[in-house]
Amino acid sequence: MLGQRIVTAVVLLALLVPALLAQSVWPFAVLTLTLLAAAGWEWGRLNGAPQAVSVALAMCLLLACAAAGEAAAQRAVPAPVWVVWACAWVLGGTWTLRQGVAGWQGSNRKLRWALGVFVLWGAWVALVTARAQGLSFVLSVLCLVWVADVAAYFGGRAWGRRKLAPSISPGKSWEGVWSGMVGVSLLAWAWVSLGAEWGPSVFSLLQDRYGLVGGGLLLMVLCGMSVVGDLFESLVKRAAHMKDSSQLLPGHGGVLDRIDALLPVFPLALALTIS
């Protein structure tokens, strides 16, 4: 399992790094669109869709993203759109978690299918817009989510006592959440101190716009929303009685398992930093 995990991670990095470093935004857009389409297929499976419907959901996602691709690449999505999207994630995501597994299972299946396409479409448009903002910006948001996840994992294992959401994800703890926030705070400090020449990052933009205290508090909100994204997908998997969203990424589970925390963070980061 560890060998598979390492090989898969190396292959993903070999694809992601050149796409991120390309002068044009389109290699990154195409790569992420491929991954998000696979996630759309996984979403259908997790929500009881037949194979044909799952494939149709992936195709609908591809078409919706293609329609919005130029606007995202040109950073032409109006700023209020990101504010609405972020509010929908903050309010809708937390409300869904409060309803729990039973609430998700009792909701309309077709509405869940449509919601998945809508959420993944917004995430892809946000990813491409973030890349168009600059390499430092998109990379800083990715690193924020990754560091929050890694620090939460190790902090939770070392000090975890109080369960965060035992009925959804028994392994997560409040101590893990705090550890993730500490890890992201250290990342932000290092990035702002050492990475100014790389271009504007989410960390520098939050500090410039809201000040040290305000920017720091909003950074913690972004960390919190990464946890909401993670828990949201865990809730969907638990409702489907599935451990992984699929086996598309050997050793890692499915695409949704790898991108769940990114889904709310990118729209929120754009809402907080785009004028």
C-alpha positions in Angstrom: 0.0 0.0 0.0 2.8 2.4 0.9 4.6 1.7 -2.4 1.4 2.3 -4.4 0.8 5.6 -2.4 4.3 6.8 -3.2 4.2 5.9 -6.9 0.8 7.6 -7.3 2.0 10.7 -5.5 5.1 10.9 -7.7 3.0 10.6 -10.9 0.5 13.3 -9.7 3.4 15.7 -8.9 5.0 15.0 -12.2 1.8 16.1 -13.9 0.9 19.0 -11.5 4.3 20.7 -11.3 4.8 21.4 -15.1 1.1 22.4 -15.4 1.5 24.9 -12.6 4.8 26.3 -14.0 3.6 26.6 -17.5 3.4 30.2 -18.7 -0.2 29.7 -19.9 -3.0 28.9 -17.6 -4.5 26.2 -19.9 -2.2 23.2 -19.0 -3.3 23.6 -15.4 -6.9 24.1 -16.5 -7.0 21.0 -18.6 -5.3 18.8 -15.9 -7.6 20.0 -13.1 -10.6 19.6 -15.4 -9.7 16.0 -16.0 -9.5 15.4 -12.3 -12.7 17.2 -11.5 -14.6 15.2 -14.2 -13.4 12.1 -12.5 -14.6 13.5 -9.2 -18.0 14.1 -10.8 -18.2 10.5 -11.8 -17.2 9.5 -8.2 -19.9 11.9 -6.8 -22.6 10.0 -8.8 -21.4 6.7 -7.5 -21.4 7.9 -3.9 -24.9 9.2 -4.2 -26.5 6.1 -5.7 -26.4 7.0 -9.4 -26.3 4.2 -12.0 -23.1 4.0 -14.0 -24.7 5.8 -17.0 -25.9 8.7 -14.8 -22.5 9.0 -13.1 -20.8 9.3 -16.6 -23.5 11.8 -17.6 -22.7 13.9 -14.5 -19.0 13.9 -15.5 -20.0 15.0 -19.0 -22.3 17.8 -17.7 -19.4 19.0 -15.5 -17.1 19.0 -18.5 -19.5 21.1 -20.6 -20.2 23.5 -17.7 -16.5 24.1 -17.1 -15.8 24.5 -20.9 -18.5 27.2 -21.0 -16.9 29.1 -18.1 -13.2 28.4 -18.9 -12.4 31.6 -20.8 -13.9 33.8 -18.1 -11.9 32.0 -15.5 -8.7 32.2 -17.4 -9.2 35.9 -18.1 -10.1 36.6 -14.4 -13.4 37.9 -15.7 -15.7 36.3 -13.1 -17.3 39.2 -11.1 -16.1 39.5 -7.5 -19.6 39.3 -6.0 -19.9 35.8 -7.5 -17.1 34.6 -5.2 -18.7 36.3 -2.2 -22.0 34.5 -2.9 -20.2 31.2 -3.5 -18.2 31.6 -0.3 -21.3 32.4 1.8 -23.1 29.4 0.3 -20.2 27.1 1.4 -20.0 28.6 4.9 -23.7 28.4 5.5 -24.6 25.4 3.4 -21.6 23.4 4.4 -22.0 23.9 8.1 -25.8 23.3 7.9 -25.3 20.0 6.1 -22.8 18.8 8.7 -25.3 19.7 11.4 -27.9 17.5 9.7 -25.5 14.6 9.8 -25.5 11.4 7.9 -29.2 10.7 8.3 -30.1 14.1 7.0 -28.0 13.5 3.8 -29.5 10.0 3.3 -33.0 11.5 3.6 -32.4 14.2 1.0 -33.5 14.0 -2.6 -31.1 12.0 -4.6 -31.4 13.9 -7.9 -30.8 17.2 -6.0 -27.6 15.7 -4.6 -26.5 14.8 -8.1 -27.0 18.3 -9.2 -25.4 19.8 -6.1 -22.2 17.7 -6.8 -21.9 19.1 -10.4 -22.5 22.6 -9.1 -19.9 22.4 -6.3 -17.3 20.8 -8.5 -17.9 23.3 -11.3 -17.4 26.2 -8.9 -14.3 24.7 -7.5 -12.8 24.3 -11.0 -13.6 27.9 -12.0 -12.0 29.0 -8.7 -8.9 26.9 -9.4 -8.4 28.4 -12.8 -9.1 31.9 -11.7 -6.6 31.4 -8.8 -4.0 30.2 -11.3 -4.7 33.2 -13.5 -4.1 35.4 -10.4 -0.5 34.2 -10.4 1.6 31.1 -9.5 2.3 32.4 -6.0 -1.4 32.8 -5.3 -2.6 29.4 -6.4 0.4 27.7 -4.8 -0.1 29.4 -1.5 -3.7 28.3 -1.3 -2.8 24.7 -2.2 0.0 24.7 0.4 -2.4 26.2 3.0 -4.7 23.3 2.6 -2.0 20.7 2.5 -0.2 22.0 5.5 -3.4 22.3 7.5 -4.2 18.6 6.7 -0.7 17.3 7.5 -0.4 19.3 10.7 -3.9 18.3 11.8 -3.0 14.6 11.2 0.1 14.7 13.3 -1.3 17.0 15.9 -4.4 14.8 16.2 -2.3 11.7 16.6 -0.1 13.2 19.2 -2.6 15.2 21.3 -6.1 14.3 20.0 -8.6 13.9 22.9 -11.8 15.7 22.0 -13.6 14.3 19.0 -14.6 16.9 16.4 -17.4 15.0 14.6 -17.5 11.4 15.8 -20.5 10.4 13.8 -19.0 11.6 10.6 -15.2 11.2 10.9 -14.2 9.5 14.2 -10.5 10.1 13.7 -10.7 13.9 13.7 -10.2 15.9 16.9 -10.3 19.5 18.0 -6.6 19.3 18.9 -6.0 18.3 15.2 -7.8 21.4 14.0 -5.8 23.7 16.3 -2.6 22.0 15.2 -3.5 22.6 11.6 -4.1 26.3 12.3 -0.7 26.5 14.0 0.9 24.9 11.0 -0.7 27.3 8.6 0.2 30.3 10.8 3.9 29.2 10.6 3.6 28.7 6.8 2.1 32.1 6.4 4.8 33.8 8.4 7.5 32.0 6.4 5.8 32.8 3.1 5.4 36.5 3.8 8.9 36.8 5.2 10.7 34.9 2.5 8.5 34.8 -0.6 7.7 38.4 -1.4 9.6 38.2 -4.7 7.4 35.3 -5.8 4.4 37.6 -6.2 1.2 38.1 -4.2 0.1 35.2 -2.2 -3.1 34.6 -0.3 -1.1 35.3 2.9 0.3 38.7 1.8 -3.0 39.8 0.3 -4.9 39.0 3.5 -2.4 40.9 5.5 -2.3 43.9 3.1 -6.1 44.1 3.0 -7.1 43.3 6.5 -4.0 44.0 8.6 -2.0 41.5 10.7 -4.8 40.6 13.1 -7.7 40.7 10.6 -5.7 38.7 8.1 -4.7 36.2 10.7 -8.3 35.6 11.8 -9.4 35.2 8.2 -6.6 32.7 7.6 -8.0 30.7 10.5 -11.4 30.8 8.7 -9.8 29.4 5.6 -8.3 26.6 7.7 -11.7 25.9 9.2 -13.3 25.7 5.8 -10.8 23.2 4.7 -12.0 21.0 7.6 -15.6 21.6 6.5 -14.8 20.4 3.0 -13.0 17.3 4.4 -15.9 16.5 6.7 -18.5 17.1 4.0 -17.0 14.4 1.8 -16.6 12.1 4.8 -20.3 12.5 5.5 -21.2 11.6 1.9 -19.0 8.5 2.0 -20.4 7.4 5.3 -23.9 7.9 4.0 -22.9 5.6 1.1 -21.2 3.1 3.4 -18.0 3.5 1.3 -14.4 4.0 2.7 -13.1 5.7 -0.5 -14.7 7.7 -3.2 -13.2 5.3 -5.7 -9.9 3.5 -6.5 -8.8 5.8 -9.3 -5.7 6.8 -7.4 -4.0 3.6 -6.1 -3.0 3.9 -2.5 -4.9 7.2 -2.1 -8.5 6.3 -2.8 -10.4 8.5 -5.2 -10.0 12.0 -6.6 -12.6 13.4 -4.2 -10.6 12.0 -1.3 -7.7 14.2 -2.4 -9.5 17.4 -3.3 -12.3 17.6 -0.7 -10.6 20.2 1.5 -9.9 22.4 -1.6 -13.5 22.7 -2.7 -14.6 25.5 -0.2 -11.2 27.1 0.3 -10.5 28.3 -3.2 -13.8 30.2 -3.7 -13.5 31.7 -0.2 -9.9 32.7 -0.8 -10.9 34.5 -4.0 -13.9 36.2 -2.2 -11.5 37.6 0.5 -8.8 38.8 -1.9 -10.4 39.9 -5.2 -11.7 43.5 -5.2 
